[in-house]
Amino acid sequence: MSDTPQHSPLPELPELEESTDQATEVSGLLGQMITKVSSVFAIGFLLSMATLIYEIVARHVFGSPTLWAHETTTFICAVGFVFGGLYCAARDKHIRVVLLYDIAGPKMRKTLDICISLVCMIASGFFAWAAWLMVERAVFTPTGDIHLETTGSAFNAPYPGVLKVFLLVVLIVLMVQFLVQALNYARKAPIMPASHTSTE
């Protein structure tokens, strides 16, 4: 007889592919498009890193600093971070407080999923309205002409204006994405709580 203590097997972790399929099902075609575009913004972070390396070499090795490197990398990273929120929503991976969700039954979980998506949609709409107010000041002059807000530096790039327009577009798409999720949650069968699906 072995003295080795017997342990119950650990519950299997959900497969990554299953999680991906569920996110795709909930987020629909719009979520798939957002996911495909995301690689472009990931490459942007690599470009910003390469730009900073170039600036370091140009400044400290050749004594010839650039005017554009710092502002450009800041802009690229800001665009990536703004898109990151939309990407998390499309992957259905945004932050949740699951204290009540974990103890809820299948029908209540479905109701919570729908309500959460609708609340997020409404919040995104308010943020989109606030972003539009910023865009009005950053894109249009008092006379109504189009003139993008610039950084005001020696390089004076129109990055602030472009970023605010991009933020507005992302928030509008985010609002639509949450609406799509709410509709898809309403069509889905109720999800069994983890405590009911785990094996002994």
C-alpha positions, 0 to 999 in steps of 0.5 A, spaced: 500 500 500 502 506 497 503 512 503 503 517 497 497 521 498 491 521 493 489 528 490 483 529 486 485 531 479 485 539 478 479 541 473 481 542 466 482 549 464 477 551 458 481 551 451 483 557 448 480 556 442 473 555 445 474 562 449 476 565 442 469 561 439 465 564 444 468 571 443 467 571 436 460 568 437 458 574 441 461 579 438 459 577 431 462 579 424 464 586 427 468 583 432 471 579 427 473 585 423 476 588 429 480 582 431 483 582 424 485 589 424 488 589 431 495 586 428 496 593 424 496 597 431 500 591 434 505 593 429 504 600 431 508 599 437 513 595 434 514 601 429 514 606 435 520 602 439 524 602 432 523 610 432 525 611 439 531 607 438 533 611 431 532 617 436 537 615 441 542 613 436 541 619 432 541 624 438 547 620 442 551 617 437 551 622 431 549 628 435 543 630 430 536 629 434 530 629 430 524 633 431 519 628 430 520 622 433 518 623 440 511 626 438 510 621 433 511 615 438 507 618 443 501 619 437 502 611 435 502 609 442 496 613 444 492 610 438 494 603 440 491 604 447 485 607 444 484 601 440 485 597 445 479 598 449 475 596 442 479 590 441 478 588 449 470 589 448 470 585 441 474 579 444 469 580 450 475 580 455 473 587 458 474 587 466 468 585 470 466 584 477 464 577 477 462 577 485 454 576 483 455 573 476 459 567 479 453 565 484 448 567 479 444 561 475 444 560 468 438 565 466 440 570 471 447 570 467 444 571 461 440 577 463 446 580 466 450 579 460 444 583 456 444 588 461 452 589 462 452 590 454 446 595 454 449 599 460 456 599 456 453 601 450 450 607 453 456 609 457 460 609 450 454 613 447 456 618 452 463 618 451 462 619 444 458 625 445 464 628 449 469 626 444 465 629 439 465 636 443 472 635 443 473 634 436 469 640 434 474 644 438 480 640 435 478 640 427 473 646 426 475 653 427 470 659 429 469 660 422 467 653 420 473 652 416 477 645 417 484 646 421 486 640 425 489 641 432 497 641 432 502 640 437 504 647 438 512 644 437 517 646 432 514 639 429 507 642 429 504 635 427 496 635 427 497 629 432 492 631 437 486 633 432 487 626 428 487 622 435 481 626 437 477 624 431 480 617 432 477 616 439 470 619 436 470 613 431 472 608 436 467 610 441 462 610 436 464 603 433 464 601 441 457 603 442 455 598 436 459 593 438 456 593 445 449 593 442 451 587 437 453 583 443 447 585 447 443 582 441 447 576 441 447 574 448 439 575 448 439 570 442 444 565 446 442 559 450 443 561 458 450 559 460 451 554 466 455 557 472 462 554 473 460 550 479 454 546 475 459 544 470 465 542 473 467 535 474 468 531 480 
